[in-house]
Amino acid sequence: MNNPEKRKEQLAAFDKLLTIMDELREKCPWDRKQTIESLRHLTIEETFELSDAILNNDLEEISKELGDILLHIVFYARLGDEKKAFDIGKVIGQLNEKLIRRHPHIYGDISADDEEAVKQNWEKIKLKEKGNTSVLGGVPRSLPALIKAMRIQEKARGVGFDWEEKQQVWAKVEEEMGEFRENFDATDEVPVNKEEATKEFGDLLFSLINYSRFIGVNPEEALEKTNRKFIYRFQYLENAAKASGKTLGDMSLEEMDTYWEAAKNEEKNK
């Protein structure tokens, strides 16, 4: 239930932000110089900083990074207002209308008893809104490939094009793995056809991402956790080597593996 006093404080804080934005745009040399185009790369950077805070589960940092992104939204809206194209009221108004339109199970007479039904309704409504000739037309071309694969699969599922059981998806993973192994056997000394290997490896990755979706694992998050795990262990290895008066280049693979195992054990004991 809404707390009237809290809502009043929130609106006052947002009003103050809009006032500050106006003042910065009019008085600060840096803020006066910015354009929609010049802010773009900064917004991308802020988004990744928020992502880092989320991965670190640092709630205080998440709050700060959300503030930075909110500043960018308000900044874009101010620039849009100067061009007489849109302002913050229009931005929020369009969002409100879209949320109501895409939640007919809340604001209309459509039934959606679970998360999957909500997602399917969302994709169907979105397809009509954007006038795309393809269900996949709304997937941004510039998305990183792994995230793009997830979105492609989710959108296809939204219109019913998907596997029925996770066992079917795993069978596809094994099929793709078998094809890759058959064509690019690690024991074969014949030079690899990189173009063909790239295609087959892409098929294998796509099927693994599909399986992760079926078991409720976010592949982007899973890979990032593995990246961080590797970084921790490798830096442990570097520090251990330095403490013993060596560099990694001076050590044998067997010596490095000893420290690597020690890093794994330390992780487990944390």
Salt bridges, closest charged atoms under 4 A:
ASP22 OD1 - ARG78 NH1 2.76
GLU26 OE2 - ARG78 NH1 3.79
ASP52 OD1 - ARG228 NH2 3.62
GLU82 OE2 - ARG25 NE 2.79
GLU82 OE2 - ARG78 NE 2.85
GLU116 OE2 - ARG157 NE 3.03
GLU123 OE2 - ARG151 NH2 3.61
GLU123 OE1 - LYS155 NZ 2.86
GLU129 OE2 - ARG101 NE 2.52
GLU129 OE1 - ARG102 NH2 2.54
GLU154 OE1 - ARG151 NH1 2.53
ASP162 OD2 - ARG157 NH1 2.46
ASP162 OD2 - ARG213 NH1 2.96
GLU175 OE2 - LYS172 NZ 3.39
GLU176 OE2 - LYS172 NZ 3.29
GLU195 OE2 - LYS199 NZ 3.96
GLU196 OE2 - LYS199 NZ 3.78
GLU221 OE2 - LYS225 NZ 3.33
GLU224 OE2 - ARG228 NE 3.07
GLU255 OE2 - LYS246 NZ 2.68
GLU261 OE2 - LYS264 NZ 3.54
GLU267 OE1 - ARG233 NE 2.54
